[in-house]
Amino acid sequence: MTKASDDTEVVLDRFEDMTQPPSIDPATLRRAMRYGQNAATKFRDQDFNTMESELRAGWILKGELAEWDWVRDAVRLGFEQSSPDAE
């Protein structure tokens, strides 16, 4: 049987190489959602999966420092909430 502290060390070792911060600045997430909302007005007939590579490129070109993987869900939420087909 392993001790709880041994299990904790194993979990921590698995996350050592991750670059994602423990939390994302709420202002960054708001910008990401607005970015998704604005993009949805430009790409009304497209779905997020079709446009993701273009949205990612635009996020980087905006000069945002947060990595795409960190904000992807917020962009998607904004994009899909603004879509006329969103439920």
N, CA, C and O of each residue as an XYZ file, in Angstrom:
348
protein
N       0.846     -1.182      0.000
C       0.000      0.000      0.000
C       0.894      1.248      0.000
O       1.883      1.307      0.729
N       0.540      2.236     -0.816
C       1.330      3.461     -0.874
C       0.757      4.493      0.077
O      -0.433      4.488      0.392
N       1.617      5.361      0.518
C       1.188      6.444      1.397
C       0.583      7.563      0.562
O       0.888      7.702     -0.622
N      -0.266      8.350      1.181
C      -0.890      9.480      0.482
C       0.157     10.444     -0.044
O      -0.009     10.997     -1.131
N       1.238     10.659      0.709
C       2.276     11.588      0.260
C       2.975     11.066     -0.992
O       3.389     11.852     -1.845
N       3.109      9.737     -1.107
C       3.694      9.155     -2.321
C       2.802      9.432     -3.524
O       3.291      9.770     -4.603
N       1.489      9.286     -3.335
C       0.544      9.558     -4.415
C       0.609     11.020     -4.837
O       0.552     11.324     -6.028
N       0.728     11.919     -3.880
C       0.813     13.345     -4.166
C       2.052     13.650     -4.984
O       1.994     14.446     -5.921
N       3.162     13.035     -4.649
C       4.408     13.254     -5.398
C       4.270     12.792     -6.836
O       4.774     13.445     -7.749
N       3.591     11.672     -7.046
C       3.391     11.162     -8.407
C       2.565     12.157     -9.216
O       2.886     12.447    -10.369
N       1.503     12.675     -8.610
C       0.654     13.650     -9.307
C       1.447     14.911     -9.617
O       1.372     15.427    -10.732
N       2.197     15.409     -8.660
C       2.989     16.620     -8.890
C       4.027     16.405     -9.975
O       4.263     17.299    -10.789
N       4.649     15.241    -10.002
C       5.631     14.943    -11.041
C       5.002     14.990    -12.428
O       5.655     15.416    -13.381
N       3.757     14.564    -12.561
C       3.072     14.556    -13.857
C       2.819     15.970    -14.363
O       2.743     16.178    -15.574
N       2.685     16.944    -13.472
C       2.359     18.304    -13.867
C       3.565     19.233    -13.925
O       3.414     20.412    -14.245
N       4.745     18.731    -13.626
C       5.934     19.590    -13.641
C       6.203     20.219    -14.991
O       6.630     21.371    -15.062
N       5.961     19.485    -16.059
C       6.291     19.969    -17.396
C       5.180     20.808    -18.021
O       5.366     21.356    -19.108
N       4.049     20.917    -17.371
C       2.949     21.693    -17.938
C       3.267     23.172    -17.824
O       3.813     23.627    -16.819
N       2.918     23.919    -18.868
C       3.195     25.349    -18.873
C       1.980     26.179    -18.490
O       2.097     27.385    -18.274
N       0.819     25.549    -18.404
C      -0.383     26.302    -18.062
C      -0.294     26.798    -16.628
O       0.065     26.041    -15.726
N      -0.618     28.056    -16.418
C      -0.578     28.590    -15.056
C      -1.692     27.970    -14.223
O      -2.660     27.450    -14.776
N      -1.567     28.020    -12.903
C      -2.612     27.459    -12.053
C      -3.947     28.174    -12.222
O      -4.999     27.581    -11.983
N      -3.918     29.420    -12.625
C      -5.158     30.137    -12.906
C      -4.895     31.160    -13.994
O      -3.767     31.621    -14.174
N      -5.938     31.505    -14.710
C      -5.843     32.472    -15.800
C      -6.493     33.766    -15.324
O      -7.524     33.748    -14.652
N      -5.888     34.864    -15.676
C      -6.427     36.171    -15.330
C      -7.832     36.310    -15.907
O      -8.018     36.102    -17.106
N      -8.821     36.654    -15.094
C     -10.187     36.813    -15.599
C     -10.288     37.830    -16.741
O     -11.130     37.673    -17.626
N      -9.460     38.851    -16.736
C      -9.484     39.835    -17.821
C      -9.080     39.191    -19.140
O      -9.614     39.542    -20.193
N      -8.150     38.261    -19.090
C      -7.732     37.552    -20.302
C      -8.872     36.695    -20.829
O      -9.098     36.630    -22.037
N      -9.587     36.040    -19.926
C     -10.722     35.221    -20.348
C     -11.840     36.075    -20.928
O     -12.500     35.667    -21.883
N     -12.058     37.262    -20.355
C     -13.073     38.164    -20.920
C     -12.674     38.618    -22.329
O     -13.515     38.683    -23.226
N     -11.381     38.932    -22.516
C     -10.906     39.321    -23.858
C     -11.089     38.164    -24.833
O     -11.466     38.367    -25.987
N     -10.823     36.964    -24.367
C     -10.969     35.790    -25.222
C     -12.432     35.588    -25.622
O     -12.729     35.275    -26.775
N     -13.336     35.768    -24.671
C     -14.762     35.634    -25.006
C     -15.199     36.708    -25.990
O     -15.923     36.420    -26.944
N     -14.760     37.957    -25.764
C     -15.103     39.040    -26.700
C     -14.531     38.755    -28.086
O     -15.176     39.011    -29.103
N     -13.325     38.228    -28.110
C     -12.700     37.866    -29.385
C     -13.576     36.843    -30.111
O     -13.818     36.968    -31.312
N     -14.043     35.846    -29.391
C     -14.926     34.840    -29.983
C     -16.238     35.446    -30.463
O     -16.729     35.091    -31.535
N     -16.807     36.351    -29.682
C     -18.056     37.003    -30.079
C     -17.873     37.829    -31.338
O     -18.703     37.785    -32.246
N     -16.781     38.583    -31.389
C     -16.508     39.401    -32.573
C     -16.264     38.529    -33.794
O     -16.723     38.845    -34.892
N     -15.551     37.443    -33.605
C     -15.271     36.536    -34.724
C     -16.556     35.906    -35.244
O     -16.703     35.694    -36.448
N     -17.479     35.609    -34.349
C     -18.736     34.982    -34.766
C     -19.532     35.887    -35.697
O     -20.238     35.401    -36.580
N     -19.420     37.202    -35.505
C     -20.154     38.111    -36.395
C     -19.537     38.122    -37.794
O     -20.231     38.369    -38.780
N     -18.235     37.855    -37.876
C     -17.562     37.820    -39.176
C     -17.755     36.487    -39.892
O     -17.770     36.428    -41.122
N     -17.902     35.427    -39.116
C     -17.996     34.081    -39.678
C     -19.325     33.442    -39.316
O     -19.362     32.342    -38.766
N     -20.401     34.122    -39.621
C     -21.743     33.699    -39.208
C     -22.124     32.293    -39.660
O     -22.806     31.581    -38.923
N     -21.717     31.892    -40.809
C     -22.138     30.598    -41.349
C     -21.165     29.470    -41.034
O     -21.327     28.358    -41.537
N     -20.173     29.735    -40.225
C     -19.147     28.735    -39.914
C     -19.292     28.252    -38.478
O     -19.821     28.959    -37.620
N     -18.817     27.044    -38.229
C     -18.794     26.583    -36.843
C     -17.378     26.730    -36.281
O     -16.417     26.928    -37.025
N     -17.272     26.630    -34.971
C     -16.001     26.854    -34.301
C     -14.920     25.900    -34.803
O     -13.793     26.321    -35.065
N     -15.255     24.626    -34.939
C     -14.252     23.638    -35.360
C     -13.672     23.960    -36.735
O     -12.487     23.741    -36.983
N     -14.501     24.472    -37.609
C     -14.042     24.841    -38.947
C     -13.113     26.051    -38.892
O     -12.151     26.135    -39.655
N     -13.399     26.974    -37.999
C     -12.665     28.237    -37.940
C     -11.529     28.256    -36.918
O     -10.809     29.250    -36.826
N     -11.355     27.186    -36.155
C     -10.407     27.238    -35.034
C      -8.993     27.637    -35.444
O      -8.384     28.466    -34.768
N      -8.460     27.089    -36.503
C      -7.081     27.432    -36.874
C      -6.958     28.913    -37.226
O      -5.951     29.546    -36.909
N      -7.971     29.458    -37.873
C      -7.951     30.881    -38.212
C      -8.110     31.742    -36.952
O      -7.463     32.781    -36.822
N      -8.957     31.313    -36.045
C      -9.134     32.040    -34.787
C      -7.850     32.015    -33.961
O      -7.471     33.016    -33.354
N      -7.196     30.873    -33.946
C      -5.922     30.760    -33.216
C      -4.887     31.715    -33.797
O      -4.197     32.416    -33.057
N      -4.781     31.741    -35.109
C      -3.821     32.630    -35.766
C      -4.140     34.094    -35.443
O      -3.234     34.886    -35.183
N      -5.414     34.446    -35.460
C      -5.814     35.810    -35.136
C      -5.497     36.181    -33.702
O      -5.105     37.313    -33.420
N      -5.666     35.225    -32.791
C      -5.349     35.464    -31.378
C      -3.873     35.796    -31.224
O      -3.507     36.716    -30.493
N      -3.040     35.050    -31.908
C      -1.595     35.274    -31.844
C      -1.236     36.609    -32.488
O      -0.414     37.350    -31.949
N      -1.840     36.924    -33.633
C      -1.561     38.177    -34.326
C      -1.988     39.399    -33.513
O      -1.429     40.484    -33.674
N      -2.976     39.220    -32.643
C      -3.404     40.325    -31.771
C      -2.332     40.663    -30.747
O      -2.395     41.709    -30.101
N      -1.355     39.788    -30.597
C      -0.291     40.034    -29.633
C      -0.617     39.545    -28.235
O       0.043     39.930    -27.270
N      -1.626     38.704    -28.121
C      -2.003     38.160    -26.818
C      -0.906     37.233    -26.311
O      -0.328     36.463    -27.078
N      -0.626     37.312    -25.027
C       0.418     36.497    -24.426
C      -0.091     35.147    -23.942
O       0.689     34.200    -23.843
N      -1.375     35.038    -23.641
C      -1.931     33.775    -23.175
C      -1.957     32.777    -24.322
O      -2.393     33.094    -25.429
N      -1.489     31.578    -24.045
C      -1.462     30.546    -25.078
C      -2.877     30.138    -25.463
O      -3.800     30.175    -24.649
N      -3.020     29.752    -26.714
C      -4.322     29.380    -27.255
C      -4.993     28.294    -26.411
O      -6.186     28.389    -26.119
N      -4.252     27.281    -26.023
C      -4.842     26.188    -25.252
C      -5.454     26.671    -23.942
O      -6.375     26.041    -23.422
N      -4.960     27.768    -23.411
C      -5.466     28.309    -22.154
C      -6.785     29.041    -22.353
O      -7.621     29.073    -21.450
N      -6.976     29.631    -23.531
C      -8.153     30.475    -23.757
C      -9.130     29.887    -24.767
O     -10.183     30.470    -25.022
N      -8.796     28.762    -25.333
C      -9.603     28.155    -26.391
C     -11.070     28.022    -25.990
O     -11.960     28.393    -26.756
N     -11.323     27.500    -24.803
C     -12.705     27.289    -24.376
C     -13.465     28.599    -24.220
O     -14.659     28.659    -24.516
N     -12.795     29.642    -23.762
C     -13.447     30.945    -23.612
C     -13.770     31.536    -24.991
O     -14.840     32.111    -25.186
N     -12.854     31.394    -25.931
C     -13.109     31.871    -27.295
C     -14.286     31.101    -27.886
O     -15.177     31.684    -28.503
N     -14.277     29.798    -27.691
C     -15.359     28.965    -28.224
C     -16.701     29.365    -27.622
O     -17.700     29.461    -28.335
N     -16.724     29.595    -26.330
C     -17.963     29.997    -25.669
C     -18.490     31.300    -26.262
O     -19.676     31.406    -26.574
N     -17.629     32.276    -26.417
C     -18.044     33.535    -27.024
C     -18.508     33.351    -28.458
O     -19.511     33.934    -28.871
N     -17.791     32.551    -29.206
C     -18.118     32.300    -30.607
C     -19.484     31.617    -30.723
O     -20.308     32.004    -31.551
N     -19.714     30.619    -29.905
C     -20.961     29.863    -30.019
C     -22.151     30.585    -29.403
O     -23.279     30.391    -29.856
N     -21.936     31.407    -28.388
C     -23.047     32.169    -27.811
C     -23.549     33.208    -28.798
O     -24.733     33.545    -28.801
N     -22.665     33.711    -29.626
C     -23.045     34.756    -30.568
C     -23.653     34.208    -31.846
O     -24.225     34.952    -32.643
N     -23.527     32.904    -32.036
C     -24.020     32.332    -33.275
C     -25.541     32.269    -33.265
O     -26.139     31.971    -32.231
N     -26.163     32.541    -34.382
C     -27.633     32.554    -34.434
C     -28.230     31.173    -34.150
O     -29.391     31.079    -33.753
N     -27.461     30.110    -34.347
C     -27.959     28.763    -34.117
C     -27.747     28.293    -32.697
O     -28.167     27.191    -32.345
N     -27.099     29.112    -31.861
C     -26.823     28.708    -30.468
C     -28.136     28.568    -29.711
O     -29.062     29.365    -29.863
N     -28.180     27.528    -28.893
C     -29.413     27.293    -28.130
C     -29.342     27.950    -26.796
O     -30.288     27.862    -26.014
